[in-house]
Amino acid sequence: MLTLLPLFLACKGLRVNDASQPEPDPRSQDTDLSDSGQTDTGRTDTGQTDTADTGGPPGPETICQPWATPSDPYDQSVIPFEVAPKDPELARVVLIAGESSDHPVGQHEFVSVMAILAQALCQNPGVVPVLVRDGWPADSTVLDDADTIVLYADGGEDHPFLQPERARRIQAHIDGGGGFVNLHYAVEYDSPPSAQSLSWLGGAYEQGVSCNPLWTADLKGQGSPINQGVDEFSIDDEWYFNLQFADSGVSPVLKATPQDGQRCSSSAAAHPGRAETLAWSFERGDGGRSFGFTGGHWYGNWVDSEQTPYAGHQRRLVLNGILWTAGVPIPEGGSHAEVDPAIVGMFLGTRD
């Protein structure tokens, strides 16, 4: 049973390094991010009518309307999962949150973070999110008209898109020119990365080659459209580097230079002092766009606090990447990325 103090601290973005908290990743290490100073908290009208009420299951048009108040930090019943939008003119962003992780509370909080991103997307014109849980929709037709699919989930051998039927469905989406985004652990598929996974995302983590230490990355934007409103910032997180990339079409979005002692493999150690790509864009040969982001281990790096002064930068960059892959213009100065304080620390995944 988790004590209340570690739960509170984890939700506020502070690490809890007591005996109840094992190492962050089954692999080894982690990273942090925060805000760019925009204060617009209004939501853009997405064309949906307000049918939300204060209780009961969500109605069919509630995704960008206020949600009912959860009964406790683990209550996800008020989230409008798999609600298909009615306006065909809006770009559809399908946000897929993985199953609850075996990481401690405050790490790999897939549903909680996707809820933050969903509400932030509702602040931006021309787009509407569809939220999915457990790594795959219960009704796979929600993927039919997706302009982009975003996955935040545990990867490696547990990667939800490695199951054959799901892989075929993702391949069909890719073949149709659909956008594709993977966050944090989701950038690790098989090792070594297959030609298929590289053709989807443009880059991937490889066991025994790539590295994932916990380190404060002094991040520098690379002049990508995804860098709008987000240039230089620092965040302590589990940033992956020395990734494997496709031969063409890949452009760095964020770079930072780890300490040479953090270069965990002979391949990584062969490049002392090299600035490493930690986020990237991929313009695929099919005309579609993909975006990979290796940070996002700590829940606290997604919400604003004194300990995470750059959380808004992280949110904005990821939202920019989502909009870019969906073919939606990124607002001048970057995407709107405010967080409703009422959902901070809410919708956490249950642990055994």
Rosetta silent file (secondary structure, phi, psi, omega in degrees, C-alpha in Angstrom):
SEQUENCE: MLTLLPLFLACKGLRVNDASQPEPDPRSQDTDLSDSGQTDTGRTDTGQTDTADTGGPPGPETICQPWATPSDPYDQSVIPFEVAPKDPELARVVLIAGESSDHPVGQHEFVSVMAILAQALCQNPGVVPVLVRDGWPADSTVLDDADTIVLYADGGEDHPFLQPERARRIQAHIDGGGGFVNLHYAVEYDSPPSAQSLSWLGGAYEQGVSCNPLWTADLKGQGSPINQGVDEFSIDDEWYFNLQFADSGVSPVLKATPQDGQRCSSSAAAHPGRAETLAWSFERGDGGRSFGFTGGHWYGNWVDSEQTPYAGHQRRLVLNGILWTAGVPIPEGGSHAEVDPAIVGMFLGTRD
SCORE:     score description
SCORE:     0.000 S_00000001
   1 L     0.000  130.217  179.108    0.000    0.000    0.000 S_00000001
   2 L   -75.058  139.965  175.211    1.390    3.389   -0.949 S_00000001
   3 L   -79.549  158.545 -176.938    1.673    5.936    1.802 S_00000001
   4 H   -67.152  -34.471 -176.923   -0.036    9.291    1.347 S_00000001
   5 H   -65.859  -51.085  176.338    3.198   11.275    1.554 S_00000001
   6 H   -59.352  -36.427  178.190    4.987    9.578   -1.372 S_00000001
   7 H   -61.607  -46.905 -179.411    1.742    9.806   -3.399 S_00000001
   8 H   -62.133  -46.131 -177.966    1.468   13.549   -2.732 S_00000001
   9 H   -65.533  -41.273 -179.696    5.119   14.201   -3.529 S_00000001
  10 H   -62.482  -39.560 -179.757    5.060   12.103   -6.685 S_00000001
  11 H   -69.293  -22.492  179.152    2.018   13.964   -7.951 S_00000001
  12 L   -90.976    1.754  174.832    3.798   17.263   -7.314 S_00000001
  13 L    94.053    6.590  179.121    6.773   16.240   -9.417 S_00000001
  14 L   -96.655  139.082  177.324    9.200   15.398   -6.616 S_00000001
  15 L   -74.673  145.611  178.277   11.038   12.118   -6.650 S_00000001
  16 L  -118.738  103.326 -172.766   10.505    9.847   -3.685 S_00000001
  17 L  -104.227   46.502  175.410   13.622    7.741   -3.230 S_00000001
  18 L   -93.183 -176.684 -173.919   12.605    5.666   -0.231 S_00000001
  19 L   -66.653  -18.805 -179.681   12.588    1.910   -0.055 S_00000001
  20 L   -80.047   -6.844 -176.359    9.064    1.722   -1.473 S_00000001
  21 L  -112.036  105.134  177.213   10.229    3.245   -4.769 S_00000001
  22 L   -71.481  178.204  177.950   12.233    0.899   -7.046 S_00000001
  23 L   -57.324  145.320 -170.525   14.430    2.076   -9.869 S_00000001
  24 L   -58.916  -49.539 -177.860   12.423    4.125  -12.384 S_00000001
  25 L  -116.634  148.545  174.520   12.593    1.982  -15.525 S_00000001
  26 L   -57.533  -20.488 -178.046   13.054   -1.773  -15.829 S_00000001
  27 L   -88.162  -55.260  170.974   15.915   -0.752  -18.098 S_00000001
  28 L   178.394  -40.102 -167.681   17.682    1.910  -15.971 S_00000001
  29 L  -153.345 -174.072 -167.270   16.977    5.727  -15.842 S_00000001
  30 L  -152.569 -176.779 -174.645   14.867    9.108  -16.365 S_00000001
  31 E  -159.102  168.852 -176.045   14.049   13.081  -17.179 S_00000001
  32 L  -133.641  158.501  178.765   11.832   16.419  -16.589 S_00000001
  33 L  -156.015  161.477 -177.247   10.023   19.397  -18.560 S_00000001
  34 E  -158.315 -160.635 -160.056    7.756   22.692  -18.042 S_00000001
  35 L   -92.449  152.902 -176.319    5.851   26.048  -19.311 S_00000001
  36 L  -100.583    5.060  172.265    6.557   28.774  -21.891 S_00000001
  37 L    99.082   -3.692  177.160    4.614   31.514  -20.196 S_00000001
  38 L   -71.311  144.444 -176.457    1.330   31.556  -22.126 S_00000001
  39 L  -122.534   10.327  179.465   -1.640   32.180  -19.876 S_00000001
  40 L   -71.117  112.875  179.858   -4.606   31.638  -22.161 S_00000001
  41 L  -104.113    1.934  179.402   -6.846   29.213  -20.309 S_00000001
  42 L   -75.733  150.601  178.410   -9.829   29.517  -22.601 S_00000001
  43 L  -100.646  136.792  177.790  -10.860   26.591  -24.733 S_00000001
  44 L   -72.542  139.157  177.218  -11.389   26.995  -28.431 S_00000001
  45 L   -65.252  121.482 -179.430  -14.849   26.110  -29.659 S_00000001
  46 L   -97.861    5.977  179.570  -14.560   22.737  -31.384 S_00000001
  47 L    89.616    1.267 -179.908  -18.080   22.791  -32.763 S_00000001
  48 L   -92.829  142.951  177.784  -19.399   20.460  -30.098 S_00000001
  49 L   -82.804  150.792 -176.938  -22.518   21.339  -28.121 S_00000001
  50 L   -83.451  101.702  177.390  -22.342   21.397  -24.346 S_00000001
  51 L  -114.824    8.084 -177.801  -24.205   18.342  -23.147 S_00000001
  52 L   -68.444  146.228  171.208  -22.004   17.666  -20.121 S_00000001
  53 L  -124.068 -169.070 -173.227  -23.635   17.346  -16.723 S_00000001
  54 L   -98.574    7.305  179.009  -22.189   16.982  -13.263 S_00000001
  55 L  -165.479  173.112 -179.772  -22.511   13.252  -12.854 S_00000001
  56 L    78.728  177.190 -178.654  -23.063    9.912  -14.526 S_00000001
  57 L   -66.890  151.305 -179.106  -21.243    8.578  -17.566 S_00000001
  58 L   -61.334  143.622  175.530  -19.993   11.112  -20.128 S_00000001
  59 L   -79.600 -178.889 -172.168  -22.380   12.039  -22.914 S_00000001
  60 L   -76.709  -10.013 -175.870  -21.525   11.817  -26.615 S_00000001
  61 L  -127.750   34.487 -168.810  -20.248   15.398  -27.017 S_00000001
  62 L  -102.748   -2.340 -169.708  -18.320   15.988  -23.820 S_00000001
  63 L   -58.806  -38.096 -179.197  -14.653   15.593  -24.697 S_00000001
  64 L  -106.169   19.711  173.155  -13.967   19.341  -24.873 S_00000001
  65 L  -110.557  163.001 -179.141  -16.503   20.309  -22.220 S_00000001
  66 L   -56.560  138.469  177.942  -15.898   20.262  -18.453 S_00000001
  67 L   -92.180  156.104  174.596  -15.694   16.775  -17.002 S_00000001
  68 L   -63.721  158.858 -178.192  -17.353   15.667  -13.789 S_00000001
  69 L   -78.080  127.413  178.190  -15.183   15.720  -10.677 S_00000001
  70 L   -66.935  151.313 -177.145  -13.423   12.402   -9.978 S_00000001
  71 L   -77.422  -23.338  178.356  -14.168   10.826   -6.620 S_00000001
  72 L  -160.414  171.964 -175.431  -10.489   10.173   -5.848 S_00000001
  73 L   -61.861  -16.104 -178.595   -7.086   10.442   -7.611 S_00000001
  74 L  -101.853   -1.500 -176.411   -7.564    7.012   -9.220 S_00000001
  75 L   -76.657  111.064  178.421  -11.107    7.564  -10.502 S_00000001
  76 L  -106.573    6.056 -174.124  -11.036    7.477  -14.313 S_00000001
  77 L   -69.454  -20.439 -178.239  -14.770    6.906  -14.765 S_00000001
  78 L   -86.425   -5.882  179.895  -15.470   10.583  -15.537 S_00000001
  79 L   -78.019  132.057  179.039  -13.128   10.588  -18.534 S_00000001
  80 L   -80.752   80.104 -179.747  -15.000   10.418  -21.863 S_00000001
  81 E   -72.566  140.603  171.475  -13.116    7.487  -23.379 S_00000001
  82 L    54.164   38.378  175.573  -13.623    6.604  -27.057 S_00000001
  83 L   -92.012  111.006 -178.569  -16.167    9.335  -27.751 S_00000001
  84 L   -73.577  130.585  178.346  -16.122    9.913  -31.501 S_00000001
  85 L   -69.419  154.192 -177.738  -16.436   13.596  -32.455 S_00000001
  86 L   -93.343  -22.833 -174.900  -19.354   14.653  -34.627 S_00000001
  87 L   -87.213  109.024 -177.778  -17.702   17.449  -36.632 S_00000001
  88 L   -70.811  -11.202 -179.799  -15.931   15.920  -39.678 S_00000001
  89 L   -80.188  -15.200 -178.751  -14.102   19.188  -40.328 S_00000001
  90 L   -87.675  138.185  174.741  -11.977   18.810  -37.210 S_00000001
  91 E   -67.456  133.544 -176.261   -8.719   16.886  -37.302 S_00000001
  92 E   -99.159  121.667  177.546   -9.071   13.804  -35.129 S_00000001
  93 E  -109.476  113.958  178.677   -6.255   13.023  -32.689 S_00000001
  94 E   -94.224  114.240 -179.182   -6.503    9.573  -31.111 S_00000001
  95 E   -99.251  112.673 -177.294   -4.603    9.540  -27.813 S_00000001
  96 E  -106.377  114.275  176.317   -3.873    5.981  -26.701 S_00000001
  97 E   -94.063  135.323 -178.974   -2.803    5.543  -23.078 S_00000001
  98 L   -71.393  171.341  173.345   -1.165    2.251  -22.174 S_00000001
  99 L   -61.796  158.907 -179.931   -2.227   -0.156  -19.478 S_00000001
 100 L   -54.611  133.787 -176.432   -1.203    0.763  -15.936 S_00000001
 101 L   -81.500  160.142  173.167    2.546    0.486  -15.603 S_00000001
 102 L   -87.193    3.959  173.024    4.437   -1.493  -12.986 S_00000001
 103 L   -69.867  157.092  177.863    6.442    1.670  -12.287 S_00000001
 104 L   -64.000  163.578  178.040    5.741    3.411   -8.962 S_00000001
 105 L   -56.122  142.257 -178.002    3.093    6.099   -8.697 S_00000001
 106 L    91.276   -2.750  178.014    4.148    9.338  -10.358 S_00000001
 107 E  -127.570  138.275  179.430    5.978    7.530  -13.161 S_00000001
 108 L    52.821   49.149  178.659    4.495    6.416  -16.502 S_00000001
 109 L   -87.284   80.256 -168.229    1.082    7.860  -15.603 S_00000001
 110 H   -64.824  -50.516 -177.974   -0.351    7.213  -19.043 S_00000001
 111 H   -66.809  -43.650 -177.541   -4.032    8.057  -18.553 S_00000001
 112 H   -60.812  -43.179  179.532   -3.355   11.066  -16.357 S_00000001
 113 H   -69.977  -40.669  179.313   -0.932   12.602  -18.865 S_00000001
 114 H   -65.605  -30.803  174.685   -3.162   11.845  -21.841 S_00000001
 115 H   -64.941  -40.499  176.077   -6.032   13.569  -20.050 S_00000001
 116 H   -61.302  -46.050 -178.788   -3.827   16.663  -19.712 S_00000001
 117 H   -66.788  -37.108  179.169   -2.934   16.527  -23.403 S_00000001
 118 H   -62.427  -47.915 -179.388   -6.569   15.985  -24.416 S_00000001
 119 H   -66.481  -32.936  176.526   -7.767   19.040  -22.526 S_00000001
 120 H   -68.797  -39.726  177.578   -4.886   21.076  -23.929 S_00000001
 121 H   -59.870  -33.446  179.270   -5.713   20.011  -27.488 S_00000001
 122 L   -65.777  -14.971  177.457   -9.211   21.341  -26.896 S_00000001
 123 L   -83.942   -7.724 -174.022   -7.660   24.807  -26.474 S_00000001
 124 L  -109.836  138.596 -175.719   -6.324   24.712  -30.035 S_00000001
 125 L   -71.632  149.002  170.605   -8.403   25.387  -33.162 S_00000001
 126 L    82.994    9.663 -173.562   -9.180   22.795  -35.798 S_00000001
 127 E  -143.684  149.912  176.075   -8.590   19.673  -33.740 S_00000001
 128 E  -142.161  135.309  179.733  -10.475   17.336  -31.411 S_00000001
 129 E   -90.381  156.231  169.335   -9.045   14.476  -29.305 S_00000001
 130 E  -126.661  122.092 -176.230  -10.352   10.969  -28.792 S_00000001
 131 E   -95.334  135.050 -179.543   -9.105    9.304  -25.606 S_00000001
 132 E  -130.775  145.317  178.170   -8.349    5.581  -25.440 S_00000001
 133 L  -120.009  169.684  173.332   -7.099    3.497  -22.507 S_00000001
 134 L    64.487   23.792  170.322   -5.375    0.126  -21.998 S_00000001
 135 L    83.425   -7.533 -179.198   -3.176    0.368  -25.080 S_00000001
 136 L  -168.728  142.426 -178.493   -5.880   -0.220  -27.691 S_00000001
 137 L   -67.907  143.574  172.682   -9.485    0.888  -28.264 S_00000001
 138 L   -64.709  -33.542  176.498  -12.327   -1.376  -27.216 S_00000001
 139 L  -117.314  100.982 -172.648  -13.980   -0.267  -30.475 S_00000001
 140 H   -68.449   -6.840  177.706  -11.256   -0.076  -33.107 S_00000001
 141 H   -68.494  -14.949  177.178  -13.474    1.965  -35.434 S_00000001
 142 H   -65.732  -15.778  177.837  -12.355    5.053  -33.482 S_00000001
 143 H   -85.193  -12.279 -169.859   -9.116    4.703  -35.456 S_00000001
 144 L   -57.181  -43.851 -175.508  -10.867    4.809  -38.832 S_00000001
 145 L  -111.762   26.357 -178.385  -10.708    8.555  -39.386 S_00000001
 146 L   -69.570  128.036  172.663   -7.699    9.365  -37.206 S_00000001
 147 L   -79.759  -30.087  171.818   -5.540   12.150  -38.589 S_00000001
 148 E  -152.301  150.255  177.374   -2.855   11.136  -36.108 S_00000001
 149 E  -117.397  129.304 -178.055   -2.414    8.420  -33.482 S_00000001
 150 E  -117.041  127.538  179.857   -0.470    9.191  -30.294 S_00000001
 151 E  -119.439  128.262  172.668    0.830    6.405  -28.053 S_00000001
 152 E  -129.358  104.642 -170.967    2.124    6.813  -24.490 S_00000001
 153 L  -162.621  166.471  171.363    2.668    3.343  -23.040 S_00000001
 154 L   -66.578  140.568 -178.073    5.229    0.849  -21.838 S_00000001
 155 L  -112.031 -146.998 -175.695    7.282   -0.455  -24.733 S_00000001
 156 H    66.299 -141.170 -176.592    9.775   -3.212  -25.364 S_00000001
 157 H   -66.270  -18.073  178.337    8.318   -6.712  -25.313 S_00000001
 158 H   -94.543    8.337 -176.162    5.073   -5.290  -23.876 S_00000001
 159 L   -57.133  125.553 -174.518    4.626   -2.743  -26.658 S_00000001
 160 L   -67.238  -18.253 -178.258    0.893   -2.677  -27.449 S_00000001
 161 L   -94.049    3.262  178.011    1.426   -2.252  -31.191 S_00000001
 162 L   -83.737  -15.240  176.579    3.569   -5.388  -31.610 S_00000001
 163 L   -63.177  133.146 -169.330    0.549   -7.689  -31.520 S_00000001
 164 H   -52.209  -47.132 -177.256    0.073   -8.851  -35.142 S_00000001
 165 H   -67.254  -38.234  177.464   -3.507   -7.660  -35.706 S_00000001
 166 H   -66.763  -41.374  178.475   -2.769   -4.297  -34.130 S_00000001
 167 H   -59.920  -38.642  177.960    0.411   -3.941  -36.179 S_00000001
 168 H   -64.904  -37.832 -179.650   -1.619   -4.545  -39.336 S_00000001
 169 H   -68.748  -41.217  177.110   -4.073   -1.839  -38.276 S_00000001
 170 H   -65.881  -39.780  178.551   -1.278    0.649  -37.565 S_00000001
 171 H   -60.892  -39.884  177.798    0.363   -0.218  -40.862 S_00000001
 172 H   -63.551  -39.585  176.655   -2.879    0.568  -42.680 S_00000001
 173 H   -62.439  -45.595  179.038   -3.010    3.928  -40.892 S_00000001
 174 H   -62.766  -46.257 -179.037    0.594    4.650  -41.885 S_00000001
 175 H   -60.247  -28.865  178.007   -0.006    3.549  -45.475 S_00000001
 176 L   -82.690    3.821  178.528   -2.889    6.009  -45.641 S_00000001
 177 L    84.487   14.141 -179.259   -0.572    8.881  -44.694 S_00000001
 178 L   -70.195  151.479  177.217   -1.832    9.195  -41.118 S_00000001
 179 E   -73.618  160.011 -175.040    0.234   10.944  -38.475 S_00000001
 180 E  -151.379  130.216 -178.507    2.020    8.982  -35.768 S_00000001
 181 E  -135.114  133.018  173.378    3.464   10.008  -32.388 S_00000001
 182 E  -125.225  136.415 -177.461    5.225    7.924  -29.737 S_00000001
 183 E  -116.868  134.227  172.637    6.146    9.239  -26.283 S_00000001
 184 H    54.239 -124.687 -172.479    8.860    7.996  -23.915 S_00000001
 185 H   -58.810  -23.275 -179.599    8.982    4.193  -23.504 S_00000001
 186 H   -64.773  -13.240  177.869    6.701    3.746  -26.516 S_00000001
 187 H   -79.935   -1.540  174.334    9.686    4.557  -28.783 S_00000001
 188 L  -101.572  117.035  175.430   11.105    1.126  -27.919 S_00000001
 189 L  -105.325 -124.924  175.374    9.726   -1.667  -30.090 S_00000001
 190 L   -81.062  163.266  176.978   11.701   -4.802  -30.855 S_00000001
 191 L  -128.305  124.210   -3.218   15.524   -4.891  -30.542 S_00000001
 192 L   -68.466  157.938 -178.500   17.117   -4.342  -32.925 S_00000001
 193 L   -58.278  134.555  179.574   14.351   -2.116  -34.313 S_00000001
 194 L   -74.991  161.495  176.103   12.590   -3.733  -37.235 S_00000001
 195 H   -59.596  -33.363 -179.168   12.307   -2.083  -40.613 S_00000001
 196 H   -66.844  -48.618 -178.036    8.578   -1.781  -39.938 S_00000001
 197 H   -64.632  -37.275  177.056    8.891    0.125  -36.658 S_00000001
 198 H   -67.637  -32.840  178.581   11.499    2.469  -38.170 S_00000001
 199 H   -71.549  -22.728  177.202    9.212    3.061  -41.147 S_00000001
 200 H   -79.241  -50.490 -167.810    6.448    4.100  -38.742 S_00000001
 201 H  -109.239  -22.717 -179.470    8.353    6.404  -36.387 S_00000001
 202 L    87.551  -14.767  179.102   11.715    7.088  -38.005 S_00000001
 203 E  -159.218  158.503 -178.654   13.632    6.272  -34.822 S_00000001
 204 E  -161.644  154.302  173.184   13.643    3.785  -31.982 S_00000001
 205 L   -78.444  137.982  177.113   15.415    2.746  -28.784 S_00000001
 206 L  -122.961  124.592  177.485   17.603   -0.355  -29.119 S_00000001
 207 L   -58.112  136.095  177.789   18.542   -2.526  -26.149 S_00000001
 208 L    81.533   -7.414 -179.304   22.306   -2.733  -25.621 S_00000001
 209 L  -122.281  -53.798  179.669   22.936    0.227  -27.936 S_00000001
 210 L   -78.363  163.325 -178.109   20.769    3.132  -26.781 S_00000001
 211 E  -126.449  150.892 -179.488   21.020    4.661  -23.301 S_00000001
 212 L  -141.051   57.516  179.158   18.372    5.894  -20.844 S_00000001
 213 L   -75.212  161.513  167.699   20.025    7.575  -17.840 S_00000001
 214 E   -82.197  121.026 -179.755   18.367    9.978  -15.453 S_00000001
 215 E  -159.029  154.215  175.439   19.904   13.339  -16.283 S_00000001
 216 E   -85.674  109.188 -177.910   19.196   17.029  -16.531 S_00000001
 217 E   -91.557  124.063  171.891   19.185   17.728  -20.243 S_00000001
 218 E   -86.851   94.897 -167.623   19.918   21.277  -21.371 S_00000001
 219 E   -84.678  137.529  179.473   17.645   21.067  -24.373 S_00000001
 220 E  -126.108  125.959  176.188   18.136   23.117  -27.500 S_00000001
 221 E   -66.345  155.125 -173.303   15.557   23.473  -30.248 S_00000001
 222 L  -116.124   22.996  176.171   16.661   22.687  -33.779 S_00000001
 223 L    76.118   16.992  177.369   14.618   25.155  -35.820 S_00000001
 224 L   -78.237  154.564  170.714   11.804   22.725  -36.540 S_00000001
 225 H   -54.888  -27.592 -179.714    8.210   23.948  -36.912 S_00000001
 226 H   -70.506  -17.657  179.144    7.635   21.856  -33.773 S_00000001
 227 H   -82.619    3.792 -179.295    9.961   24.216  -31.877 S_00000001
 228 L   -58.653  124.029 -179.967    7.531   27.138  -32.141 S_00000001
 229 L    77.655    1.160 -178.061    7.337   28.755  -28.709 S_00000001
 230 L  -140.947  106.755 -178.027    9.859   26.244  -27.342 S_00000001
 231 L  -114.800  -79.744 -178.834   13.562   26.850  -27.853 S_00000001
 232 E  -115.996  134.348  174.877   15.920   26.248  -24.937 S_00000001
 233 E  -162.973  167.171 -178.223   15.004   24.767  -21.556 S_00000001
 234 E  -124.881  138.096  177.683   16.292   22.235  -19.029 S_00000001
 235 E  -147.633  137.247  176.831   14.516   19.230  -17.557 S_00000001
 236 E   -91.704  113.634 -175.651   15.643   16.338  -15.372 S_00000001
 237 E  -156.008 -174.356  173.726   14.101   13.186  -16.795 S_00000001
 238 E   -96.566   89.432 -179.128   14.891    9.832  -18.318 S_00000001
 239 L   -92.292  127.487  177.159   16.038   10.963  -21.727 S_00000001
 240 L   -86.270  145.696  175.125   16.915    8.243  -24.220 S_00000001
 241 E  -150.499  177.406 -170.992   19.790    8.757  -26.630 S_00000001
 242 L    56.098   47.275 -179.143   22.004    6.995  -29.170 S_00000001
 243 L   -78.179  168.009  173.852   18.814    5.841  -30.852 S_00000001
 244 E   -98.947  132.745 -174.945   18.562    4.075  -34.174 S_00000001
 245 E  -123.130  154.900  174.023   17.154    6.217  -36.999 S_00000001
 246 L   -63.198  158.488 -175.317   15.804    5.709  -40.492 S_00000001
 247 L   -69.087  -26.045 -177.928   18.210    6.489  -43.317 S_00000001
 248 L  -150.268  161.369  175.403   16.269    9.518  -44.521 S_00000001
 249 L    90.366   -7.132 -176.378   13.419   11.848  -43.615 S_00000001
 250 E   -95.894  133.546  176.430   14.423   12.337  -39.957 S_00000001
 251 E  -129.869  133.353  178.087   15.114   15.820  -38.543 S_00000001
 252 E   -67.171  144.696  175.916   16.113   16.571  -34.926 S_00000001
 253 E  -111.369  -41.299  174.696   13.691   18.655  -32.852 S_00000001
 254 E  -131.373  138.085  173.002   15.542   18.662  -29.508 S_00000001
 255 E  -130.949  152.036  172.884   19.198   17.966  -28.792 S_00000001
 256 E  -155.744  159.590 -176.569   21.242   17.859  -25.591 S_00000001
 257 L  -111.808  112.051  177.090   24.687   16.588  -24.629 S_00000001
 258 L   -74.675  164.469  171.345   24.915   13.961  -21.873 S_00000001
 259 L   -67.664  147.205 -177.100   27.983   13.460  -19.751 S_00000001
 260 H   -62.379  -27.766  177.512   30.368   10.994  -21.318 S_00000001
 261 H   -68.866  -13.292  177.964   30.007    8.750  -18.260 S_00000001
 262 H   -91.471   -1.006  178.675   26.335    8.318  -19.162 S_00000001
 263 L   -81.606   98.697 -162.463   27.176    6.785  -22.529 S_00000001
 264 L   -82.442  -12.099 -175.990   26.211    3.282  -21.519 S_00000001
 265 L  -126.285  162.309  178.056   27.218    1.239  -24.568 S_00000001
 266 H   -62.158  -33.990  178.062   30.312    0.932  -26.727 S_00000001
 267 H   -64.366  -44.320  179.836   28.314    2.462  -29.572 S_00000001
 268 H   -70.222  -39.625 -178.420   27.380    5.487  -27.468 S_00000001
 269 H   -66.629  -17.645  179.032   30.871    5.803  -25.945 S_00000001
 270 L   -72.778   -4.107 -177.416   32.322    6.047  -29.443 S_00000001
 271 L  -127.931   61.168 -179.726   30.865    9.580  -29.660 S_00000001
 272 L   -61.458  137.889  176.863   32.174   11.559  -26.645 S_00000001
 273 L    76.660    2.208 -177.240   30.783   15.069  -26.417 S_00000001
 274 L   -76.509  134.994  171.111   28.212   14.539  -29.149 S_00000001
 275 L   -71.662  130.405 -173.626   24.900   16.383  -28.885 S_00000001
 276 E  -105.319  144.821  176.716   22.213   13.698  -28.972 S_00000001
 277 E   -80.589  120.674 -178.362   18.786   13.798  -30.576 S_00000001
 278 E  -110.280  -14.169  173.447   16.105   13.387  -27.897 S_00000001
 279 E  -149.180  146.540 -174.302   13.072   14.316  -30.015 S_00000001
 280 E  -150.745  159.132  171.018   12.663   14.183  -33.767 S_00000001
 281 E  -111.167  156.319 -177.572   10.296   14.618  -36.675 S_00000001
 282 E  -141.049  113.809  174.674    9.991   12.166  -39.543 S_00000001
 283 E   -95.160  105.653 -171.207    8.606   13.005  -42.964 S_00000001
 284 L   -78.394  159.257  179.512    7.765    9.608  -44.332 S_00000001
 285 L   -65.294  -21.946  178.891    7.921    8.503  -47.922 S_00000001
 286 L   -81.664    0.384 -179.386    4.141    7.916  -47.905 S_00000001
 287 L    94.526   -9.815  179.187    3.612   11.629  -47.272 S_00000001
 288 L   -82.979  170.615 -178.176    2.705   11.167  -43.614 S_00000001
 289 E  -126.231  142.330  176.904    4.437   12.682  -40.608 S_00000001
 290 E  -130.960  159.124 -178.714    5.704   11.145  -37.374 S_00000001
 291 E  -144.168  130.841  177.073    7.137   12.561  -34.154 S_00000001
 292 E  -118.891  138.324 -178.643    9.156   10.856  -31.432 S_00000001
 293 E  -137.195  122.360 -171.614    9.775   12.241  -27.933 S_00000001
 294 L   -92.772  -15.773  178.499   11.925   10.348  -25.437 S_00000001
 295 L   -79.608 -170.147  175.656   11.197   12.289  -22.213 S_00000001
 296 L   102.188   16.351  179.134    8.059   12.143  -20.105 S_00000001
 297 L   -66.893  -46.730 -175.060    8.949    9.558  -17.478 S_00000001
 298 E   -88.502  127.891  176.191    7.979   11.693  -14.479 S_00000001
 299 H   -57.040  -39.764 -176.937    4.370   12.805  -14.128 S_00000001
 300 H   -58.849  -23.610  179.467    5.562   15.950  -12.359 S_00000001
 301 H   -76.114   -4.810  177.678    7.297   17.133  -15.523 S_00000001
 302 H   -98.845   -9.499 -175.933    3.900   17.528  -17.202 S_00000001
 303 L  -126.303  148.090 -172.981    2.424   19.876  -14.568 S_00000001
 304 L   -77.987  133.257  174.577    3.537   23.294  -13.372 S_00000001
 305 E  -160.753  173.117  176.889    5.190   23.677   -9.981 S_00000001
 306 L   -63.006  -30.673 -179.217    8.195   25.365   -8.410 S_00000001
 307 L   -79.619  -18.934 -176.950   10.118   22.142   -8.943 S_00000001
 308 E  -128.773   68.134 -174.889    9.136   21.902  -12.619 S_00000001
 309 L   -68.691  -12.406 -178.520    9.358   25.433  -14.048 S_00000001
 310 L  -111.169   17.627 -179.260    9.611   24.155  -17.616 S_00000001
 311 H   -59.160  -37.105  179.450    6.673   21.727  -17.621 S_00000001
 312 H   -65.060  -31.932  175.249    4.767   24.001  -19.979 S_00000001
 313 H   -62.663  -43.780  179.960    7.637   23.840  -22.464 S_00000001
 314 H   -62.805  -47.888  179.517    7.371   20.057  -22.474 S_00000001
 315 H   -59.269  -46.836 -176.386    3.606   20.121  -22.947 S_00000001
 316 H   -61.958  -43.521 -179.660    3.820   22.736  -25.681 S_00000001
 317 H   -61.672  -46.466 -179.683    6.513   20.883  -27.603 S_00000001
 318 H   -64.335  -42.356  177.325    4.596   17.594  -27.511 S_00000001
 319 H   -63.486  -40.004  174.913    1.357   19.322  -28.501 S_00000001
 320 H   -57.501  -44.639  179.854    3.177   21.064  -31.355 S_00000001
 321 H   -62.755  -39.359  178.163    4.390   17.677  -32.524 S_00000001
 322 H   -63.466  -48.447  179.929    0.893   16.235  -32.376 S_00000001
 323 H   -60.759  -42.135 -179.180   -0.568   19.123  -34.380 S_00000001
 324 H   -60.970  -43.083 -179.535    2.255   18.902  -36.923 S_00000001
 325 H   -69.496  -27.319  179.428    1.656   15.192  -37.531 S_00000001
 326 H   -82.848   -4.547 -178.116   -2.096   15.826  -37.871 S_00000001
 327 L    75.377   21.452  179.838   -1.489   18.493  -40.510 S_00000001
 328 L   -98.377  130.673  179.260   -3.002   21.183  -38.274 S_00000001
 329 L   -57.181  134.171  176.045   -1.295   24.611  -38.291 S_00000001
 330 L   -79.209  127.927 -179.285    0.604   25.264  -35.083 S_00000001
 331 L   -57.107  148.574  177.279   -0.586   28.555  -33.545 S_00000001
 332 L   -56.787  130.967 -176.867    1.867   31.432  -33.672 S_00000001
 333 L    85.148    1.219  178.474    4.052   31.214  -30.597 S_00000001
 334 L   100.944  165.876 -176.795    3.251   27.533  -30.155 S_00000001
 335 L   -67.022  153.824  172.861    0.241   25.511  -29.142 S_00000001
 336 L   -74.296  130.931 -167.787   -1.985   26.467  -26.225 S_00000001
 337 L  -140.446   32.388 -178.253   -0.931   24.191  -23.392 S_00000001
 338 L   -76.009  154.006 -179.764   -2.621   25.236  -20.167 S_00000001
 339 L  -116.154  132.155  174.076   -3.592   22.695  -17.507 S_00000001
 340 L   -71.592  118.285 -179.085   -6.799   22.797  -15.489 S_00000001
 341 H   -55.726  -24.327 -177.217   -5.644   22.675  -11.842 S_00000001
 342 H   -66.366  -20.970 -178.584   -8.660   20.496  -11.055 S_00000001
 343 H  -103.938    0.349  178.328   -7.128   17.535  -12.906 S_00000001
 344 L   -66.961  127.838 -177.708   -3.588   17.809  -11.539 S_00000001
 345 L    78.722    8.015 -179.437   -2.808   14.603   -9.660 S_00000001
 346 L  -102.520  165.411  173.238   -5.988   12.950  -10.934 S_00000001
 347 L    64.896   32.800 -179.913   -6.662    9.837  -13.083 S_00000001
 348 L   -69.565  153.514  176.575   -3.625    7.962  -11.757 S_00000001
 349 L   -79.713  141.311  177.449   -3.068    4.338  -12.690 S_00000001
 350 L   -77.648  145.387  177.253   -3.709    1.696  -10.038 S_00000001
 351 L  -119.046  152.478  177.603   -0.789   -0.482   -8.932 S_00000001
 352 L   -72.191    0.000    0.000   -0.854   -3.927   -7.388 S_00000001
